[in-house]
Amino acid sequence: MDMEASDFVQDKLTEWGFSEFKQRFEDEGIDKETFLSLGDSGRINVLIPKIGPRVKFRKRLKEYLQWNSMEACDFVQDKLTEWDLSELIQRFEDQGIDKETFLSLEESGNLNDLIPRTGPRVKFRKRLREYLQAQTDMRSQPPEMMDTDTGTYSDQEDNPEMDPTILSWHFQPTSTSDTDQDNEMDEEPVSNSNLNAGILGVILFTLRHRLTAAFSELMVLLNFVSPQLMTSFKHLSEKIPSLSAEFYCDNCQNYMGKNTDNVPCSCDTIFNKKRSYEKGSFFLSVSLKDLLKNILNIHGTELLPKKVNHKNDIKDVMDGEMYQNLLRQGKLAADDLTLMWNCDEVPIYEPTRWSIWPLQFTINELPYTQRMENVIVAGLWFGPKKPTMNTFLKPFIDECCDLAQKPFQWTDANGTVHSSKVFSLVCSSDAVARPLLRNCKQFNGEYGCDWCLHPGRVVEKHKGCMRSFPYDENKQAPRSNEMFRDDAKEAETTDSPKHGVKGLSLLSILPLFDIVFGFVPDYLHSVLMGISKQLVSLWLNPINSTKPWYVGDKISQMDSRLLCLKPPIEITRSPRSLKCWENWKAWEWRAFLLFYAFSVLPGILHSIYLEHYFVLSFSIHILLQESVSRHDLRLANASLVHFVKAMTELYGEENVSFNCHQLIHLADSVQNWGPLWATSTFSFERNNGNLRTLLNGFKNDPPRVYQRFLAWQYLPRHLSSSVFNRQSDFGELLAKLRPVNNDTDSAKPLGKSHNVDLTRPTKSALQELLNRPVLDKNVEAYDSFAKGHTVYHSTQCKGPTDCVIKLKNGCCGEIQLILLYKENCSCTSNCLCKAVPTIVVQLYHIKPDTLFHNIHPSHPSKAIIEKVEKTDQSKAFFLEDIQCKCMYVDGWLVPLPNTYERY
């Protein structure tokens, strides 16, 4: 057994807590290859005789293999895409090329068979050699210059002078001035220096792309190039809110506060602050008020006005019934702020198994795009154990109670002073975190539902059992805020759960927060990573090979359809093979449910299961619209109830999971708090990913991780400040780095205009629309235009990918031409003449008998997804006639439900 393989086995056993088996594994000659296949081997019973450690080992091994499988699959696909060889992805997947095989292809002699064509093969060889040479060069560097955790160059990690946090530089600038710390950004130093503005942009670029490992070295270099830069950054760092360590008892996790020391805990343990710090028995918090001020000082002028909604259509959180009730009762003043918050686990598997729990917030009164770009983190729990939520939430609850009584003052960008109370109204977290937050049984326990009293029923599944939630109107009576409080008190008195409630939760005293309906069934986890993934698992898992729904033997046929799809730009990545379905991300499940399934499944999945799945897709489309009517809510709810009922009939009671049960509560969530996109955890999960990346190379040092994360969030907000914008020659880079923010619905042509020779049918269509003669010289053509958050192309530019639309009059088709009509214009340059934007559309014919008409025969007008066929007829429309962008999928017209999400 070679040394590297032996080290791998020894290291993994130590890391996973199985050191006592190291000698046994060595005696039995277990190398890396054998080790990784032990999960499927009966030999594991001999190596680890006791059931407890054996189960634990299998679990750790399965997690490791899933993690590696995901990384290997992504590595191969990413490299082929990066090397402009994406046409080979499917072939590599079909041949089972993983990362290890990929890197040794040139030596294997199989490259000619894998890549038959000479051109791509030569290109692949060149790219692979360059990549391998770069890796060799990196490994050949002196070890003292290499960061052992990250594989990047760094100074010695234990030297505190050379290991700064992101803004606590430990540098000595040539000159400093602390007298103007509270001045606006245009009074800060170096604002007139192109050099320093460029360097600030480099720093922002580093943060934006999370090049974390090189950041310390970059700052040393930049400080050498421009010492004055540190003065400006010192000014910025002083504006970033400071962290507080909140201590808890190491024995019982009871909250002890910030400054308590040498006092007895309620468990009779003497609390010692120094010992608790050394053991890591503390978490981090930041003043919520300070974090809100930072955002409001820049974006406060953009807050949406509070209005009573008389139209009944639900377009965002503020239109939801629970928010509207607070408005009607006069409990929310004009300047008051409300928050959506999230607390979920972010698992970290390397170097040891531990996790972090960020406490995150968004401001409901900000426009959606600003909301998503300004997620704030006010707390961070870390370690191998889950938090005791009454301990972790206490600083947050205390501050919220204070802010609900005593408004804080802040100044917007126009200098207007506001006074705001703050209320945390809605929590969007997954089904694992919610019971911890509410102090209830887990979702798979009796009465595990957050919103109703369905007890569930334990049924057999394969060789084990699970808790099923078959639809039953008699058992699923809704919970209420008052009922929950009564159940919590009874549970505390009897020391026994009541209706799944185990005791009191601090959230019960959170002002205006409803502990039942203040929580929402986030659709990322319940629908995308939940029921949608579960159904695909049922279809493809060989354990179901005797079932009527099994199609696992047709994955190659399904892939041939899936991988040739050309999604619009809103779907930001190409579809991935179904062979990797276990490693798909949430956005991939969203694209499959809403779009790809219409091409992939027909003719493969039996029609009864196909129609059942499309009911789910239809319902989620409705609840993801930008505007959801009361009629839409009733229709979606009826569809989801039908779906859950049919789940028992089609797949058996053992597959009616809690995720399936949650579907009957989605319509209520939309009614209470707005469309599904408004309360999803996508923005929180994106922040979680940033935190996970920022952990790279920091080991267990949460203060530094959190300080770096605060700066990563804070700096981009100053892109609009004069420090950056006064540098006119730097504007192009800033435009690329700065998040796109366009809440207007106005249409803007993109690119350069060009002349067009109008055909007779096109000219006739324009004249019919404009009701006047049209000359070629009065028309300019563009290849694309932006309307609000959406970019549209013509077929002249991108083919049929981004040009398919549905119009407000019910028509649909492909945009052939994008035209600006200027009557009587004779300008030769810098034209300011009024232009009329128009489009010429090749129309589709909508077939009357569609699948969704059959699913909902009583609602034929609500056929969101329609069967169409192309025609030769063209017609002209104004740009404002566009209702939405669509994806054409093998004869199906599938609309993008909203313009906010990127799929």
N, C-alpha and C positions, 0 to 999 in steps of 0.2 A: 504494500500500500504506500503510494507516494506521500511525501511530507505535506504537500498542499491539501490533499484529500483528507489526511489524518487530522490536520489542523482544523479543517472545516467541521468535521464531525465533533471534535473536542469542543470547539468554540460554540457550536449550536447547542450541545448538551449543557454547557455551562450557562449560556444565555437563557435557555428555557427552564433552568432550575432542575436539571437532571444530572448533576455532577456525580452522584453516586453510581451512575451507570457507565461512566467513561471507561473504566477498566474492562467491564464486560463487553462493551462494543468493540474495544480494541482487541480483546482476546478472540472474539468471533470474526475478526477481519472485516468489520463493517466500514467500507469506504464511502465516498461521497455519493456515488451512483446507487449503491445498495441502500444507503441511508434515505435517499429521497424516494425510494420505491417501497419503503417499509409500510406505508399506509395501506397498501393493497396486499401485503404479505402476511401469511399466518405466522411467520417467524417472529413477529413482534411479541407474540404471547410468551415465547421462550426468553427473549431478551428482557422483557419487562413483565414479570409474572403477575404483579399486583394490578387489579382492575383500575384503581384510582389513577396512579401514575400513567398507566397505559392509555386511558381515555384522554388524559391531559396531553400526552405526547402526540396522539393522533390529531388532536385539535390544533396544537401548535404547528405540526407538520402541514396540515391542510391549509392553514392560514398562510404559511410561508410559500407553499406551492402556488396558491391563488395569487399571492402578491407577485411572485416571480413570473408566473404565466402572464399576468397583465402587463408587467414591465417588458417581457420578451416580445409579446405580440405588438405592443406599442413601439418598441425599439425598431423592429423590422419595418413596420409600416411607416414610421417617422423617417427612417433613413432613406427608404425608397422614394418617399415624397420629397425629402430635402434634396436628393440627388436627381430630381426630375425624372424618375423612373416609376411613377405611380402605376403605370399600366402593368407592371410586374407584380403588384401586390397580391392579386388573386392567385396567380401561379405559385408564388412563394407560400401562400397560406395552404393551397391544395397539397403542396409537397411537404407540409409540416416543417418549414424552415424556421427554427427558433433562433434566438440571439447567438447561441454558441455555434450552431451550424452556419449561420450567416457569416460570422467572422472567419470561418475556416473554409469558405467555399472555393477560394482560389487553389488551395492545396488538395481539395477533395477530388478533382478531376470530373466533377459533375456539372460544371458551369455551362458547358456546351449544351447539355440536355435541358438544363433549367432555363437558359436564355439562348434560344436557337439563332436569333438574328445577330449578325456581326456587330452592327452599330451599337445597340444597347449593351451588348456583352463587353465590348471594348470600354464603353463609358463606365459600366459597373466596375470593371477591373481597376480602372484608373481611380475612381472614387474610393474604392475599398482600400487600395494601396495607400492612398493619401491619408485615409482615416487611421489605418493601422500604424503608419509611420508617425502620425501625430501622437498616438497613444504611447508608442515606444519612446518618443522624445520626452514625453511628460514623465514616464517612469524612470528615465535615465537621469533626471535632475537629482542633485544632492538631497538626501533625505531630510536634512535639517531645514530645507527650504520648502518642504511639502507639508501641507495640512493633512494629517493622517485621516481625518474624518471625511474630508470633502474632495481630496484629490486635486486641490488647487493650491497655488503658492500663497504662503502666509508667513508672518513672523512667528516667533515662538509664542505658543498659546498661553504659557504661564507667566509671561512678562506683562504685568498690569499696565506698564507705560505704553506698550505697543498692542494692546488689546482693547481698543475703545469701543463703546457702544456707538450707536449710529450718530448721536449728536453730542455726546459727552466726549469730546475729541482728545482731551489731555494735550492740546497743542498750545503753543505760546505765540499768538499773533503779534505782528509788529506794533499794532496800536489798537486800543479798545476804547469804547465809550459806552458806559452803562447809564448815562444820564437820560437818554431818550428812549428807554425801553418800551414805553407805552405809546410811542408815536406810531403813525400809520406807516405802511410799507414804503411809501414814496419818500420818506425821510431817512430811510436806512442807508448805510454806507454802500459803496460800490455800485449803486444803481445806474450810474452812467458809464460803466465800464463794459465794453463788448466782451473783453476777455473773461471777466468774472461772470457775466451773464451766460457765456458759453460753458464755463465750468459748472455753474449751477445746473445748466441743462444736462451736462454729463452725469451729475449726481442724480438728477431726477430720472434720467434714462436708466441708471443702475438700479434705482429703487423700483421703477416702473416694471422692469423686466426681471426683477428679483435676483440680480447678480450678487447675492448676499456674501458669498465666500470671499470675493475680491474687494469688498467695500472698504475694509480697514486699510488695505494697502493703497487703494485708490485715494483715500483721504490724505495719507502721508504724502503721496506724490503731488496731489493738488495743492496741499499746503506749502510744499516746496516751490511750486510754480507761482502761486499767488497767495502770499500770507494774508492779504487783506480779506480774502474770501472767508476766512474763519470768523472775522468780525461779524459779517452778515449772517453766517450760520449760527454764531453764538446768539445773535438777536432772535433768530427763528427758534432756537432750542429753548430759550427762556419762555416762549409762548406755549410750548407744548406742556400740557398738564402733567404734574408729577404723579408718581405712583405711591400707593400706600400699601404696606404689608398688614394684612388682617390675620391675626393669630387664632388658632383653635386648639383645643385640648387634644393631645396626641392619643389619649386613651379613649375618649368618647366623642371626639369631634365637636364638642360644644363650643360655641363662639366665645372668644375671650377678649376681642377688641384689639386696638392698636398698641396701647401703652401699658396694659396690665402685666404685672410681673410678681412672681413669688406669692401667689394667692391660691387658695383652694378652689378647685372646680367642683361642680355639683356631684361629680363621681368620686369626690374625696381625694383626687390626685392633686398634688401641688403643681401648679402651672409655672414653668420656668421659661421665660421668653428666649433666652440664649439657646437653651436646649431644643426648644421648638423650632427655632430658626435653623439650627444645624440639621435637624431631622426633616426639615421641609414642611413642618406642620403650620403652614400659613398659605394664604392666597393673596392675590393682588387686586386692588381696586383703584379706580380713578373717579374723581368727582364728575357725576353726570352733568351737573350744571356747567362746569368748565368746558366739557366736551361739546355741549350744545351751543355754548357761546361761540366757540371757534367756528362752527358751521354757520350759525346765524349771522355773524359779523360779515360773512361773504354772501350767503344765499338768503338772508332774511327778507330781502325785497321780493323774493319769488314765492313766498308762502301763499298757498291758495286760500281765498276767502271762505269763511264758513257760511254756508247757505242751507236753508231748509229745502229739501228736495221734493218738489211738488209733482215732478213728472214720473216718478216711480222707477225710472230706468236707473240701473246701478252701474256706475262707471269707475268707481274707485272706493277706497276705504271710507271716505267721508260721506258717501252715498248709502252706506250700509245702515240697516235698521237700528242697530245698537248705537252707532254714532249719531244718527239722526234723532233718536230718542233723547240723548243727552242734550242735543241742541234745543229741542222743543221744550225740555224741562228747565232750560236756562242754566245748566250746570257747566257749560263751556263758554267762556268769554271770547271776544274777537281775537285777542292776542294769545290765548292759551294754546299750549302745545300738547299733542297726544303722541304716544310712541307705540310702535310695534317692536317686540323684543323676541329674542331667541336664546336658548341655552341648550346646546347639543355637545355630545362627546366628539372629540377629534382624536382618533387613535393614532399613536405613534409606535411603530413596530421595531424600529432600530434606534439606538443600539440595544435598548431594553424595552420591554413591553410596558408602556405607560401611556397616559393620555392627558389631554388638556380639555377644559370646558370653558370656552369663552362666553361671556355674557354680552350680547350684541343688541344694538338698537337702531331703528330708523325713525325719522320724523314723518308722521302721516300727512302733515300739511304741506310738505314739499311735493313738487311735481314728481311723477314716478321716476323719471330718469335721474333727477337730482337725488331722489331718495336712495336709489340703488348705488349711486356713486359716493354716498356719504354715510356708509354704515360705520357706526362707532362702537368701540369695545370698551366697556366700563368695568369689566372684571375678568379674572383669569384664574381658574383652579387647575392644578396640575398634580400628577402623581399616578401611582398604580391603582388607586381606589377611586370609586365614584364619590362625588361630593355628597355630604349631608346638606340637603338644599336649604333647610332652615338656618344653617350656619352660613352657607355661601351667599344666600340672598339677603341676609340681614342688613349689610350696609346699603344695598340698593333699595330695599323696602323702607329703611329709615329715611334715606334722602328723598324718596318719592313722597312719603308722607309729609315731609317738611316742605317740598316744592308744591304740594297740593294746597298747602295752607298759606305759604309765604311766597308770593311771586318773585322771580328774579328779574333784574333789568339787563337789557342788552341793547346794543346800537347796531342798526343795519348799515349797509354800504352808503346810504344817502344821508347818514347822520341822525336819523330818526330814532328816538329812544322808545323802547317797548317794555312792557311789564307783563310777564307770562307766568302762569301756573303750569305745572306739568303733570300729565296723567298717563300712566302706562295702561293702555286699554286692551291690547290684543297680543297674545303669544303664539308664535308659529314655530313649533318644535316637533320632533318626530315622536313615534309611539313609545320609544324607549325612554326618552327624557321626560315626557309629560307625567307619567306616574310618579317619578322622583320629585318633580316640581310640585305636584298636587298632594303628595303623601298618600298614594293609593297603590293598590295591587297592580302588577304588570298587566299588559294587554292580554297575555295568555292565561291570566288567572280568572277566577270566578268574579263576575261583575267588573271585568277589565275595561269595558267601554267608557270613554270619557264623557259621553253625551247622553247615554241612555242606560236603562237598567237591564239590558240583555245579559243573562248570566253566562251564556255560552254552554256548550256541552262537550264533554270529553269523549272523543271517538277514536277508534283504532285507525292507524295509518301505517302501511307497510309493517315493519316490525315494532313500531312504537305507538304513540298516541299523540293527539293534538286537541286543542280546544276549538271547536267549530262554532260558527255563529250563523246558523240558518235563519232566513228571514221569518220572523214571527211577531206580528203586530201586538199580540197579547203580552209578550215578554219584554218589548223594547220601549216601555214608557219613558218619556224624556226626563232627564234630571233637571234640577233647578239650583240656583245659587243658594236659596234658603235650605233646600233639602240637603245639599252638600254640607253646609255648616252644621245642621242638626246631626247628620250621620257622623261627622268628624267629632262632635262633642260626645256622642254616644260611644264611639270607638275609644276615645280617651278614657271615658268612665269605666267601660267594661274590659278594656285592654284586648278588644277583639274587633276585627274589621266589620264595618257595617256597609252593605252594598258596595264592597270593594274599597271603601275609604278607611285608611288605617289610623288616621288621627288628624290633628290640626296642622294646617300649613300657614306659613307667614303670608302667603298670597291672599289669604282671607281678609287681611287688614289693608291691602293695597287699595287706595282710594279709587272708586268708580270701576274697579276691576271685577268682572263676573268670573268666578273661579270655574264655572262650567263652560259657558259660551264665550268667555274671553280667550279660550283656546280654539284653534282651528285645525282641521285634519289636512295638514299640508299635502298638496297633491304631488310634490316631488317624491315623497316617501310612500304615501299611501297608494297612488295610482301608477307612477312611472317605475320606481324601484320596487313597488309593491305588487299590485294585482297584474299589471301588464307583464312584468318579468315572470311572475308566477305562471301565467298562462303559457308563455313561450317555453318555460321549463317543462310544463306538462306535455307540450307538443313534441319536444325534442329529446327529452330524457329517455334513454333506452329502458329504464325501469318500467316505463309505460308502453312498451312495444306491443303489448297485446290489447291495448285500449283503442277504441274507435277513433280517437282524436290524434293518435300518434303519427307524426310525419318526420321523425328524426332521420329516416332513411332517404329523405328528399332534400337535405340541406344544400347539396350542390345545385340542385335545380332552383331552389329558392335564392341561393347566392347569385346565380346567373342573372336573375331578375334584379336583385337588390343592388349589386355592384355596378350595374350599367345605368342606374338612375342619376340624373343630373339635377341636383337640387338648386333652388334659388339661393342667392347670396345670404339670405337670412338664416339658412342652415349652413353654419360656418365650416363644417368639415364633411368630407365625403363619407358615405355609408361604409361601415365595416362588416366583415364577414360574420354570418351567423355562427360560424365555428367558434367565435370569440364571445358569444352572447353572455356568458357568465361574467365577463369583464366589461361589458358595456357600461358607459356612464349614463347619468340621468338624461342628459340632452339627447343621447342616442335612442333611449326608450321613448322619449317625447316625439322625436322625428319618426320613429317606427309606428307608434300608435296613431299619430295624426296624419301621416303622409305615406310612408313607404309600404305599409301593410296592404294598401289598395292595389299595389302591383305584385307584391310578393306572395300573398296568400290565396287569391282566387284560383280555383282549379287544383289546388294542392290540399288545403284544409277542407274537410267535409263542410258542405254548405250550412248545416245547422250550427256548427261551431263558428263558422265564418260570420254568419249573421249575428250571432251572439257577441262576438268580439267587436263587430262594427257598431253595435248598440253602445258599447263603452266609448268607442272613438267619437261617435255622434254626440254623446252626452258631454264629453270633456270639451269638444269643440264649442258647444253652446256656452259652457261655464267659463271658457277662456276668452270669450268675445270682449271687445272694448266696452261694449254697452250691453247689459243683460236686462231684458224686460221681465215683468212678472210672468208673462206668458211663457217666456223662455225658461224661467225657473221651474214652473209647473211641469213643462215638457221634459226637461232634463231630469227632474226628480222622478217622474213616472218611468222614464227610460232606465234610470239606475236601479230603481226598485225591481223592475222587470229583469234586469241583468242579474241582480243578486238572487232573486227567486229561481231563475233558470240555472244558476250555478249549481244548485243542489241536484237538479234534474239531469244536467248534462255531465257534470264531473264528479258527482257524489258529495255527500255531506262532509267527508274528510278533507275536501278542498275548498270549503267555504271558510276561508281564513279571516283573521281580523282585518286585514287590508281590504278584503272584499266587503266586509261588514261596514267599514268606514264610508263606503261609497254612498250609503243611504243618508249620510250626514253632510255631504258636499253641498247640496243645494241650500241647506240652512246656513252653512258657512258663508256662501256667496250672498245670501239675503242679509246676513248680519254684518259682513265686513268687506264686501266687494268681490269682484271676479277672482278666480283662482290665481291668476298671475299677480294680483295685488297683495296676496298674503303668502305667496310661495316662499320657500327657504333658499331659492337659487342664489340670491345675493349674499345671504349668510354663509351658505356653503362655499361660495367663491372666496369669502374672507377666511373661512376655515382652511381652504387650500393655501392661501397666502401664509397663514400662520404655520402650517405644516412645512412649507418650503423654507420659511425663515428659521425653523429649528435646525436647519442643516449646519452642522459644525459647532453647535452651541451646547451639546450634551444637555444636562439638566440645569439650565440657568435661565429660568423664566423671566427674571427682571430684565435681562438684556434682550431676550426675545420680544418681550412686550414693548420695551422702549423703542426697539427698531420698528416694530409694527405700527406704533403710534406715529412715528415719523413718516413711514411709508404712506399712511393715510393722510397726514397733515400737509406734506409738501405739495402734492398736486393741487390742493385747493388754492395755492398762491400763484398758480399759473396766470391768473388774471391780474395779479399785482404788477405794479410798475417795475419792480425789479426785473421781471421777465419781459413785459410787453414794450418797454421803451427801446428794446433792441430790435429795430426793424429788420435787420439782416438775419435775425435769429427766428423770425416768425414761422418759417416753413417747418423747422424741426419741432417747435412748440406745438404747431397744429397737429403734427403726427403723434406727439406724446400726449396731448390733451384729450381727454375723453370727449367724444362727440356729444353735444348737448343741443338739441333742437326740438323745442316743444311746440313750434309753430306748425300750422297746417298748410303754409304757403308752398307753392311749387316753384322750384328753382332748376333751370336747365343746367346740365353739367357738361364740361368740356367745351370745345370750340364748335361754332355753328358752321354749316356748309350749305352750299346751294343744292337745290334738288330740282330735277325735271319731273314735274307732276304728270302722271299718266292721266288719261281721260277719266277713268273711274275714280281716281283719287281726287281730281279737280272737281268732279261732279259731287262727290261726297262732301267736300269742303264748302262748295257753293250752297249746297242744301242746308248745311249746318249754319253758315254765316248769313245766308239769305242775301248774297251779293256776289258779283263776279270776282274771281280770284286770278291774279297774275303770278307767274312763277317768280318774278322779281320781288314780290311782296312777301315771299315766304322764306324763312330760314329753317333748316332742319338740324336737329340734335340727335345724338345717339342715346342719351339717357337724361333723366331728370330725377330730382329728389322731391318728395312730398311728405312733409313731417319727418318721420323716422325711416321712411321707406324709399328705396331707390328702384326706379323702373327703367328698363331698357327696351329698345325696339329690336325687332328681329334683324335689323341691319347691323346691330352691334354684337349681340350675344346669342343669336338664335332664339329658340323658344323657351329658354330657361327662366329669364327674369322679365318676361314680357306678357305673361298670362294674367288677365284681370277679370274681375266681375264688376259690372256697372250698376249704378243705383236704379236703373230702370229694369233690371233683371237680365239684361244681355250679358254676354261674356265672349271673350276671344283673346287674340294675340295683338299686341301693339306693333303695327307695321312701321308707322312713322310718327315722330314727335316733331311738331311744327309750331313755329311762332309766326303768326300772321300780322303784318304791319301795313295798314292801308295808307297809300299815298306817301310812303317813306322814300326819300331820295338821299339819305345820309350815306356817306362813304366810310366814316369811322366814328367811334364813340357815340353810337346811336342811342338816343334817349326817347325815341318815339314809343308810344304806347303799343304794346304787343298783346295779341290774343293767343294764349297757349292752347293748342288743340292736339288731338291724337287721331290717327287713322287706324281702325281696328278691323282685323280679319275675324269675322264673327264665327262662333261655334253654334251648332244646333243642339239644344237641350232635349235629350230623349225623355219622353213622358214616363216610362216605366223604369224607375231606378230602384236600387236596393233599399234606399231609405224611404221611398214612398211605401214600399212593402212593409218595412219595419214599423212605420207610423202612418197607416192609411188614413187616420182621422186628422192628420196634420200635413197635408200635401204641400202646403206653402212653406213648410219648414224643412225642405230638402236642402240642407246645408251643403252636403256633398252630392254632386250630380253627375250623371253619365252624359257625356257630350261627344259630338263628332264635328270635325272641322268642315267648313264650307268655303266656297269661293267668294262669298259676299263680303264687301268692305263697307264700313260706315264710319263717319267722322263724329267725334265727341269733344266736348270741352274737358280739360283736365279735372275740373271739379266734379265731373260726372262719375269718376272712378269711386267705387265703393271699397274694394280691397284687392290686394294682390293674391294670386292663386298659384298652385303648383299643378301642372298637368301630369297625371300619373296613369298611363296606359288607358286613356279614354275617360278617366275620372277627373273631374274638376274639384280640387281640394283647396279651399281658401285658407290663407294664413289667418288664424283666429284674431290676432291683434298685431299691432305694429311695434309693441314694446319688447317682446321676447325675441331672443336669437336662439335658433334651434340647433 
